[in-house]
């Protein structure tokens, strides 16, 4: 049976596939430079979408002048083969263009400038190709309307879906970023060659000249592949020379959870994941670990002594830096150690000391490679709580992924797996006396979040702040003599630690001061902007502070309770890091904290302006301009609401599953399936696609759907069955994509009906939609989600869609026609 596919359809699918994979490649590479912080994702997506929108307008200008769409598509495909690998190389060496201290983050201004300059060429080419292929499809169908653009939009969405699945399930495991980039660009160039020949890939012999071109292209690609490994290695070394100039890059490992780099200084090895330091440890040549593991030693023994007789232990993270080995020195029966990434474990096996590795062979140790949130959620479904002590040793909540282990929902799940008298131990970096507003805000938020779940919470420490929480108050103690007695009765022999260390860790004046700040800060309006009060010179003892805390004012939950749906903890951590590195972006980071919910009414000012223009200026030219504005505004709100819902769904799903790329890839693919289905239904089932009334009704459905998601998402996250949650989130994502997919064919038809050409309509609507998505990406990921909450993203999407509905409704009623 002969299988055939028209070459222009194959080219459209390749456009979607290449766009999706290129976006993921550039996103992952940029996150390496930006230390994996989700705040920068909004900036990256913003400039990606903005440049694609500019590219679509440029494509319209080129088509209008030249008119040779196939030639333009072929040339742009060849240019993409050059620009995409080169862009990845420039991203790798990006830090070399800035004067940065080791470990310092780029300021938001430098981040925005970098994204703006780096993403321009690739994104403009992809945006222009959408217009080229829309013209080609229209010419193939022999039509003069915008059906070619609608079909291209639908085919690109299908290609996006295929690209997301191909990358997350196959390419990320087998190939480097450079290799993947060159490979997909070669496929794009081949599809351009097939399009030029006018012959489908499975329906006959190609013309001789095109066979020769394809052979030469394949040979050129094979020749380039020979040098990719060397270029890739050079790019990595340049990157890490500027990130950690006193270290030498030892190895780079590709993982589905993020790139893992191992750097070495003398016999100290540091492990980075997506540019973020996970931990440092002594190397294989060190027989007795020194300062590299001293923090792990203190953390382990301070935590273990907070329970009088711990037998069953759950350790989340930290084991590979030495915490697991120190826990094993205590007379425990079982240690369940959960570590997310098996690739990280294998990297540590190669580059770590013997003492860290030997404990993995201890029969009491049960190592589990899984996401800790899912593991805890499943364990909480058991009838009998299993653990005496849960130790959470993960990096500070510098990203939304890490913030999942400092939220009220997570603490409640941990509480559900603790046995009678069970204790939770965790901790974060701090400063002496909590100097600095950001660190005081972040650490107070962690304390108040724990206090909202457990009966008693004890913070202690100086440069590192420990938190011990329990529902049995007598289990945890601030008395160093009690902890010393527990430690010495177990006859633990640890390098560099003794029972006397508890007296240093629980120095009385420091303990009082820290507890006073954490218990009092965050209880007055505006506390997150002012910082903690000076307080008394001699605070009360901790025991008295605990008794009088119930008489204090209630906590300002919006800014001092860290939750899955309002991850304020990771935003404060970003501000804390800014204070440490002095990047000069303090005033910019403070702006989102000043945002008020009532500001969301501003989108409704636009319908009022349109209504005023229609009534005050009855001239036909003004009338037409008002209607054109309304249609383009609708396209803009569609992009904005689509991106807002995507951020809300991905952040919500991430709070449960974490960055499991295959699963998130399926969610994104589900959205693209819905988008393609919606575009198909609009193109084939709606007869009067140029009706303003029909377009207005779609906006009303979008507004209601977004508000429905705001109600459903929090309830979905409370379910205990991950499989059910996945199905529900898939259905929500499919529905969001379907509703938004209907919108594009209708909007382009309405815009073309206002005396516009096919390519001009496609470029105008496509560009407006991308500009809306551009702003939506920045606002929702950088402001709305972390500060106001994920549910607020859905509410905002509903508001802007309702504003579009009212704008179209005014136009339709004033004109008195469909």
FIKOL-812255 format. One line per 8 residues: number of its first residue (from 1); their letters; for each residue y, z, x of C-alpha. Coordinates in steps of 0.05 Angstrom, whole numbers, plus 5000, padded with zeros to 4 digits. Example, Ala and Ser with C-alpha at 12.3 -4.5 7.8 and 13.67 -1.06 7.14 Angstrom:
<tifis>
1) AS) 4910,5156,5246  4979,5143,5273
</tifis>
This chain:
<tifis>
1) XXXXXXXX) 5000,5000,5000  5066,4979,5029  5119,5034,5033  5191,5012,5034  5257,5047,5036  5324,5010,5034  5357,5020,5102  5422,5046,5071
9) XXXXXXXX) 5384,5103,5037  5350,5120,5103  5419,5121,5137  5447,5168,5083  5388,5215,5092  5398,5213,5167  5472,5230,5157  5453,5293,5118
17) XXXXXXXX) 5398,5311,5167  5441,5302,5229  5500,5338,5197  5458,5399,5180  5423,5403,5248  5488,5391,5286  5522,5446,5247  5467,5495,5262
25) XXXXXXXX) 5465,5476,5335  5540,5485,5344  5540,5548,5303  5485,5580,5345  5518,5559,5411  5587,5584,5390  5558,5651,5366  5530,5660,5436
33) XXXXXXXX) 5601,5656,5463  5630,5698,5406  5577,5754,5413  5542,5738,5347  5597,5767,5302  5596,5740,5231  5672,5742,5227  5673,5681,5272
41) XXXXXXXX) 5625,5644,5226  5681,5636,5176  5726,5607,5230  5672,5560,5254  5656,5535,5184  5730,5529,5168  5744,5480,5224  5678,5444,5213
49) XXXXXXXX) 5696,5430,5141  5769,5415,5157  5752,5363,5210  5699,5331,5165  5752,5325,5111  5800,5293,5161  5744,5247,5182  5732,5224,5111
57) XXXXXXXX) 5806,5205,5105  5804,5169,5172  5742,5132,5147  5780,5109,5086  5837,5083,5129  5789,5046,5175  5751,5015,5117  5816,4993,5084
65) XXXXXXXX) 5839,4959,5148  5773,4930,5175  5727,4928,5115  5664,4922,5159  5628,4985,5138  5561,4971,5173  5595,4957,5240  5637,5020,5233
73) XXXXXXXX) 5575,5062,5218  5538,5033,5278  5596,5046,5326  5606,5117,5299  5531,5130,5308  5535,5108,5381  5596,5153,5391  5559,5211,5361
81) XXXXXXXX) 5504,5202,5413  5556,5215,5467  5597,5270,5434  5545,5318,5405  5508,5335,5471  5574,5337,5508  5603,5385,5457  5544,5432,5466
89) XXXXXXXX) 5555,5431,5541  5629,5447,5533  5612,5505,5487  5566,5534,5540  5622,5534,5592  5677,5553,5543  5692,5622,5574  5709,5588,5640
97) XXXXXXXX) 5772,5561,5607  5799,5631,5591  5818,5690,5635  5771,5743,5607  5744,5808,5634  5668,5813,5635  5642,5831,5566  5710,5819,5533
105) XXXXXXXX) 5712,5780,5468  5756,5721,5456  5816,5737,5412  5817,5708,5342  5871,5660,5365  5829,5636,5424  5768,5631,5379  5805,5589,5328
113) XXXXXXXX) 5835,5544,5382  5766,5534,5414  5734,5515,5348  5791,5469,5330  5786,5430,5395  5711,5429,5404  5689,5410,5335  5739,5354,5322
121) XXXXXXXX) 5703,5292,5350  5634,5306,5321  5659,5328,5253  5708,5270,5245  5652,5221,5260  5607,5253,5208  5663,5254,5156  5680,5181,5168
129) XXXXXXXX) 5607,5162,5162  5605,5189,5091  5659,5139,5071  5625,5082,5109  5559,5094,5075  5592,5102,5007  5622,5033,5016  5555,5004,5040
137) XXXXXXXX) 5518,5033,4980  5571,5006,4932  5565,4937,4962  5489,4939,4959  5494,4956,4884  5548,4905,4872  5593,4954,4835  5667,4971,4838
145) XXXXXXXX) 5665,5043,4814  5651,5108,4852  5576,5109,4838  5563,5092,4912  5600,5155,4933  5562,5197,4882  5495,5170,4906  5515,5181,4979
153) XXXXXXXX) 5535,5252,4962  5467,5263,4930  5428,5231,4987  5467,5270,5039  5450,5335,5003  5376,5315,5006  5384,5301,5081  5417,5369,5090
161) XXXXXXXX) 5357,5401,5058  5308,5363,5103  5350,5378,5165  5352,5452,5151  5277,5457,5141  5262,5412,5201  5305,5453,5248  5285,5523,5226
169) XXXXXXXX) 5211,5509,5219  5198,5461,5277  5255,5442,5324  5280,5512,5340  5210,5530,5365  5197,5467,5407  5262,5440,5436  5326,5464,5469
177) XXXXXXXX) 5394,5452,5437  5409,5394,5484  5343,5360,5471  5349,5369,5396  5420,5341,5396  5401,5278,5435  5339,5268,5392  5374,5269,5325
185) XXXXXXXX) 5430,5224,5350  5378,5173,5373  5347,5175,5304  5416,5163,5274  5427,5104,5320  5359,5075,5301  5377,5081,5227  5441,5044,5242
193) XXXXXXXX) 5401,4989,5277  5356,4983,5216  5416,4980,5171  5446,4924,5212  5382,4885,5209  5378,4893,5134  5303,4908,5141  5270,4972,5118
201) XXXXXXXX) 5228,5009,5169  5161,4998,5133  5171,4930,5101  5160,4875,5151  5178,4854,5222  5246,4866,5250  5286,4809,5279  5276,4799,5353
209) XXXXXXXX) 5346,4819,5374  5341,4884,5336  5273,4899,5366  5305,4889,5435  5363,4935,5417  5316,4989,5393  5273,4983,5456  5334,4988,5501
217) XXXXXXXX) 5359,5048,5460  5292,5082,5467  5291,5069,5542  5362,5096,5550  5343,5158,5510  5281,5169,5552  5322,5163,5615  5372,5214,5588
225) XXXXXXXX) 5315,5262,5570  5296,5264,5644  5362,5298,5662  5369,5343,5601  5330,5401,5629  5373,5402,5692  5438,5397,5652  5414,5450,5603
233) XXXXXXXX) 5399,5499,5660  5466,5485,5694  5503,5498,5629  5468,5565,5619  5484,5588,5689  5558,5570,5683  5561,5607,5617  5531,5671,5644
241) XXXXXXXX) 5571,5668,5709  5632,5679,5665  5601,5727,5615  5570,5773,5668  5598,5751,5736  5564,5807,5775  5496,5789,5747  5448,5732,5760
249) XXXXXXXX) 5415,5694,5703  5340,5704,5708  5314,5668,5646  5332,5642,5577  5283,5646,5519  5288,5609,5453  5272,5651,5392  5278,5640,5317
257) XXXXXXXX) 5320,5703,5315  5370,5680,5367  5375,5659,5440  5351,5712,5489  5381,5714,5559  5358,5760,5615  5408,5775,5671  5397,5816,5734
265) XXXXXXXX) 5439,5860,5779  5399,5888,5837  5339,5917,5801  5373,5927,5734  5356,5877,5678  5400,5868,5617  5375,5833,5554  5423,5795,5510
273) XXXXXXXX) 5408,5765,5441  5457,5713,5415  5507,5737,5467  5502,5810,5445  5476,5863,5493  5412,5893,5466  5396,5941,5523  5389,5948,5599
281) XXXXXXXX) 5329,5974,5636  5301,5982,5706  5263,5923,5735  5190,5919,5755  5205,5940,5827  5232,6008,5805  5180,6063,5807  5224,6119,5779
289) XXXXXXXX) 5276,6093,5729  5346,6119,5742  5412,6113,5705  5390,6050,5668  5345,6092,5624  5382,6159,5625  5414,6145,5557  5345,6130,5528
297) XXXXXXXX) 5318,6195,5556  5374,6237,5525  5369,6200,5458  5293,6210,5454  5290,6284,5472  5352,6304,5432  5322,6271,5371  5252,6298,5380
305) XXXXXXXX) 5276,6370,5386  5311,6366,5318  5243,6374,5284  5202,6436,5300  5135,6401,5299  5139,6324,5294  5071,6290,5288  5083,6222,5256
313) XXXXXXXX) 5142,6184,5285  5175,6119,5264  5217,6086,5318  5261,6028,5299  5285,5990,5360  5300,6019,5428  5228,6028,5451  5232,5974,5504
321) XXXXXXXX) 5291,6008,5538  5251,6072,5549  5257,6112,5485  5185,6099,5466  5159,6124,5533  5199,6189,5526  5176,6201,5455  5104,6193,5479
329) XXXXXXXX) 5114,6253,5526  5115,6298,5465  5049,6321,5432  5053,6273,5373  4995,6242,5335  5023,6173,5317  5083,6130,5335  5098,6068,5293
337) XXXXXXXX) 5145,6025,5335  5180,5968,5298  5212,5913,5340  5237,5850,5307  5228,5796,5359  5162,5785,5395  5198,5738,5443  5241,5796,5466
345) XXXXXXXX) 5178,5838,5476  5148,5784,5520  5213,5778,5560  5212,5853,5573  5139,5850,5596  5161,5801,5650  5225,5835,5673  5216,5910,5660
353) XXXXXXXX) 5188,5970,5697  5117,5995,5693  5135,6059,5658  5164,6022,5599  5104,5977,5592  5048,6027,5603  5066,6065,5540  5050,6003,5498
361) XXXXXXXX) 4976,6016,5516  4979,6088,5490  4929,6093,5432  4979,6133,5392  5029,6075,5394  5025,6024,5338  5072,5966,5355  5096,5925,5296
369) XXXXXXXX) 5135,5860,5301  5172,5857,5236  5241,5866,5206  5252,5941,5200  5287,5937,5133  5228,5901,5102  5179,5949,5136  5216,6010,5109
377) XXXXXXXX) 5223,5980,5040  5148,5967,5037  5131,6036,5065  5175,6069,5013  5129,6041,4958  5073,6086,4982  5061,6149,4942  5056,6196,5002
385) XXXXXXXX) 5115,6198,5051  5088,6186,5121  5138,6207,5174  5164,6272,5202  5218,6238,5243  5250,6169,5237  5290,6149,5299  5336,6088,5291
393) XXXXXXXX) 5357,6062,5360  5392,5996,5348  5458,5972,5377  5523,5990,5343  5538,5953,5278  5577,5899,5314  5549,5846,5267  5529,5845,5194
401) XXXXXXXX) 5456,5839,5216  5459,5904,5255  5502,5937,5202  5441,5935,5156  5415,5996,5193  5477,6038,5179  5485,6028,5103  5474,6074,5045
409) XXXXXXXX) 5417,6031,5019  5380,6035,5085  5389,6110,5091  5362,6118,5021  5301,6076,5038  5289,6119,5101  5295,6182,5059  5239,6155,5015
417) XXXXXXXX) 5190,6151,5074  5204,6219,5103  5155,6275,5090  5175,6346,5071  5224,6370,5123  5232,6301,5152  5291,6283,5196  5329,6219,5209
425) XXXXXXXX) 5361,6209,5277  5410,6154,5294  5474,6144,5334  5533,6101,5354  5581,6094,5412  5642,6138,5409  5702,6164,5448  5722,6233,5471
433) XXXXXXXX) 5750,6270,5410  5744,6205,5371  5807,6178,5402  5826,6112,5370  5834,6095,5296  5779,6043,5293  5725,6086,5324  5746,6145,5280
441) XXXXXXXX) 5742,6100,5219  5674,6071,5238  5641,6137,5257  5671,6173,5197  5643,6118,5153  5574,6128,5183  5579,6203,5172  5603,6198,5099
449) XXXXXXXX) 5550,6145,5085  5495,6191,5111  5525,6250,5074  5522,6211,5008  5446,6207,5016  5422,6270,5052  5433,6343,5038  5455,6359,5109
457) XXXXXXXX) 5483,6315,5165  5498,6341,5235  5540,6298,5282  5541,6316,5356  5561,6283,5421  5619,6256,5461  5616,6185,5489  5554,6174,5446
465) XXXXXXXX) 5553,6205,5377  5486,6228,5350  5474,6236,5275  5416,6279,5249  5404,6281,5174  5353,6318,5131  5343,6345,5061  5316,6410,5091
473) XXXXXXXX) 5378,6440,5124  5338,6488,5167  5303,6431,5204  5363,6407,5243  5405,6454,5284  5467,6457,5328  5440,6517,5366  5422,6494,5437
481) XXXXXXXX) 5377,6554,5448  5333,6535,5390  5327,6463,5414  5312,6487,5485  5257,6532,5459  5225,6475,5419  5228,6429,5480  5198,6479,5529
489) XXXXXXXX) 5142,6501,5482  5117,6429,5482  5114,6429,5559  5147,6362,5564  5158,6335,5634  5214,6283,5635  5251,6253,5693  5325,6274,5693
497) XXXXXXXX) 5321,6318,5632  5308,6392,5619  5320,6443,5564  5387,6461,5594  5414,6392,5574  5419,6416,5501  5474,6464,5521  5514,6406,5550
505) XXXXXXXX) 5501,6362,5490  5523,6417,5441  5584,6444,5477  5618,6486,5424  5692,6463,5427  5672,6390,5428  5623,6400,5371  5675,6435,5328
513) XXXXXXXX) 5728,6382,5340  5682,6324,5327  5655,6354,5262  5725,6370,5237  5749,6298,5246  5687,6266,5215  5685,6313,5155  5759,6309,5139
521) XXXXXXXX) 5778,6237,5156  5773,6186,5101  5791,6230,5042  5863,6210,5030  5890,6143,5007  5909,6099,5066  5869,6140,5115  5837,6076,5143
529) XXXXXXXX) 5906,6051,5163  5935,6117,5190  5875,6144,5228  5852,6217,5230  5900,6276,5225  5913,6319,5286  5877,6379,5255  5876,6451,5278
537) XXXXXXXX) 5877,6470,5351  5816,6514,5342  5772,6485,5286  5723,6530,5249  5651,6535,5272  5606,6480,5246  5569,6526,5198  5634,6546,5164
545) XXXXXXXX) 5658,6474,5161  5593,6455,5126  5604,6509,5073  5677,6491,5059  5667,6415,5059  5651,6414,4985  5723,6437,4970  5754,6377,5006
553) XXXXXXXX) 5781,6316,4970  5731,6262,4952  5716,6207,5002  5753,6140,4994  5688,6101,4982  5718,6032,4988  5735,6043,5061  5689,6099,5083
561) XXXXXXXX) 5621,6086,5050  5584,6031,5087  5537,5992,5042  5497,5927,5040  5547,5899,4991  5609,5924,5027  5593,5923,5102  5657,5956,5125
569) XXXXXXXX) 5622,5987,5185  5616,5923,5224  5689,5906,5211  5711,5973,5241  5664,5961,5300  5699,5895,5314  5766,5932,5313  5737,5984,5359
577) XXXXXXXX) 5716,5931,5409  5785,5901,5405  5815,5968,5425  5768,5972,5484  5780,5902,5510  5854,5899,5491  5848,5828,5464  5914,5834,5427
585) XXXXXXXX) 5888,5818,5358  5897,5887,5327  5951,5867,5278  5910,5807,5255  5848,5850,5242  5888,5900,5203  5912,5849,5152  5846,5846,5112
593) XXXXXXXX) 5847,5922,5105  5914,5915,5068  5887,5865,5017  5890,5890,4945  5843,5866,4889  5900,5847,4843  5920,5792,4891  5865,5751,4859
601) XXXXXXXX) 5911,5735,4801  5951,5685,4843  5903,5626,4831  5924,5629,4757  5996,5613,4777  5976,5541,4790  5955,5526,4718  6021,5555,4695
609) XXXXXXXX) 6059,5508,4742  6020,5447,4717  6033,5467,4645  6107,5474,4660  6110,5405,4693  6076,5373,4634  6125,5404,4584  6190,5399,4623
617) XXXXXXXX) 6181,5330,4652  6153,5282,4600  6160,5220,4644  6095,5183,4654  6099,5186,4730  6103,5261,4728  6047,5264,4677  6002,5222,4721
625) XXXXXXXX) 6019,5263,4783  6003,5328,4745  5935,5302,4722  5918,5277,4793  5937,5344,4820  5893,5378,4768  5833,5335,4788  5842,5346,4862
633) XXXXXXXX) 5854,5420,4850  5787,5421,4813  5753,5390,4874  5787,5442,4918  5764,5500,4874  5693,5471,4873  5690,5473,4949  5720,5543,4950
641) XXXXXXXX) 5673,5572,4897  5613,5537,4928  5626,5567,4996  5642,5636,4965  5576,5636,4929  5538,5612,4990  5568,5669,5031  5552,5719,4977
649) XXXXXXXX) 5480,5696,4970  5467,5691,5045  5499,5759,5060  5460,5791,5003  5395,5759,5025  5409,5778,5097  5419,5851,5078  5347,5852,5054
657) XXXXXXXX) 5312,5803,5100  5357,5800,5161  5363,5735,5202  5294,5707,5189  5315,5636,5201  5257,5604,5164  5272,5643,5101  5346,5633,5104
665) XXXXXXXX) 5332,5559,5117  5292,5557,5053  5349,5589,5015  5399,5537,5043  5348,5482,5027  5343,5509,4956  5418,5504,4948  5416,5432,4973
673) XXXXXXXX) 5360,5415,4925  5402,5442,4868  5462,5403,4893  5423,5338,4895  5393,5351,4826  5462,5365,4797  5491,5302,4827  5432,5262,4800
681) XXXXXXXX) 5440,5290,4730  5515,5277,4730  5505,5206,4755  5448,5187,4708  5455,5230,4646  5529,5238,4633  5558,5175,4602  5632,5189,4601
689) XXXXXXXX) 5639,5214,4673  5715,5203,4674  5727,5253,4617  5776,5309,4634  5745,5349,4578  5674,5345,4607  5701,5363,4676  5736,5424,4646
697) XXXXXXXX) 5672,5447,4612  5635,5443,4678  5688,5488,4710  5679,5538,4653  5604,5539,4665  5616,5549,4740  5662,5608,4725  5611,5640,4679
705) XXXXXXXX) 5554,5627,4728  5592,5659,4785  5608,5720,4744  5535,5725,4723  5515,5726,4796  5564,5783,4808  5524,5823,4757  5454,5801,4778
713) XXXXXXXX) 5458,5806,4854  5465,5882,4860  5408,5892,4811  5364,5843,4850  5375,5879,4915  5350,5943,4884  5281,5914,4872  5224,5938,4917
721) XXXXXXXX) 5183,5874,4917  5209,5827,4971  5170,5768,4942  5204,5778,4874  5272,5784,4908  5260,5719,4945  5241,5682,4881  5302,5710,4845
729) XXXXXXXX) 5350,5692,4901  5319,5622,4904  5332,5613,4830  5403,5637,4836  5416,5591,4896  5384,5532,4860  5428,5545,4799  5491,5551,4841
737) XXXXXXXX) 5476,5485,4876  5458,5450,4811  5524,5469,4776  5566,5450,4836  5527,5385,4846  5547,5361,4777  5620,5367,4794  5628,5315,4849
745) XXXXXXXX) 5609,5252,4810  5652,5274,4752  5712,5291,4795  5710,5224,4832  5704,5186,4767  5763,5223,4737  5805,5211,4799  5787,5137,4801
753) XXXXXXXX) 5806,5130,4728  5877,5149,4748  5888,5080,4781  5855,5095,4848  5806,5053,4888  5733,5073,4899  5739,5091,4972  5806,5125,4962
761) XXXXXXXX) 5778,5167,4906  5716,5186,4946  5758,5205,5007  5809,5244,4966  5758,5284,4926  5711,5295,4984  5768,5317,5029  5797,5364,4977
769) XXXXXXXX) 5729,5395,4965  5719,5406,5040  5789,5437,5047  5772,5486,4992  5707,5503,5025  5745,5511,5090  5789,5565,5062  5731,5596,5024
777) XXXXXXXX) 5691,5603,5088  5746,5642,5123  5767,5686,5065  5699,5706,5041  5664,5718,5108  5723,5749,5145  5760,5786,5090  5727,5791,5022
785) XXXXXXXX) 5655,5806,5041  5665,5860,5094  5726,5894,5063  5721,5883,4988  5647,5871,4982  5597,5815,4970  5603,5821,4894  5677,5807,4902
793) XXXXXXXX) 5659,5739,4932  5625,5720,4866  5683,5747,4826  5733,5707,4868  5690,5644,4858  5692,5656,4783  5768,5666,4784  5784,5601,4820
801) XXXXXXXX) 5736,5562,4776  5770,5592,4714  5837,5571,4743  5812,5499,4749  5786,5502,4678  5854,5524,4651  5890,5471,4693  5845,5415,4664
809) XXXXXXXX) 5849,5445,4595  5925,5441,4595  5922,5368,4618  5870,5349,4566  5906,5383,4508  5974,5355,4528  5948,5284,4534  5906,5291,4471
817) XX) 5848,5250,4498  5783,5259,4535
</tifis>
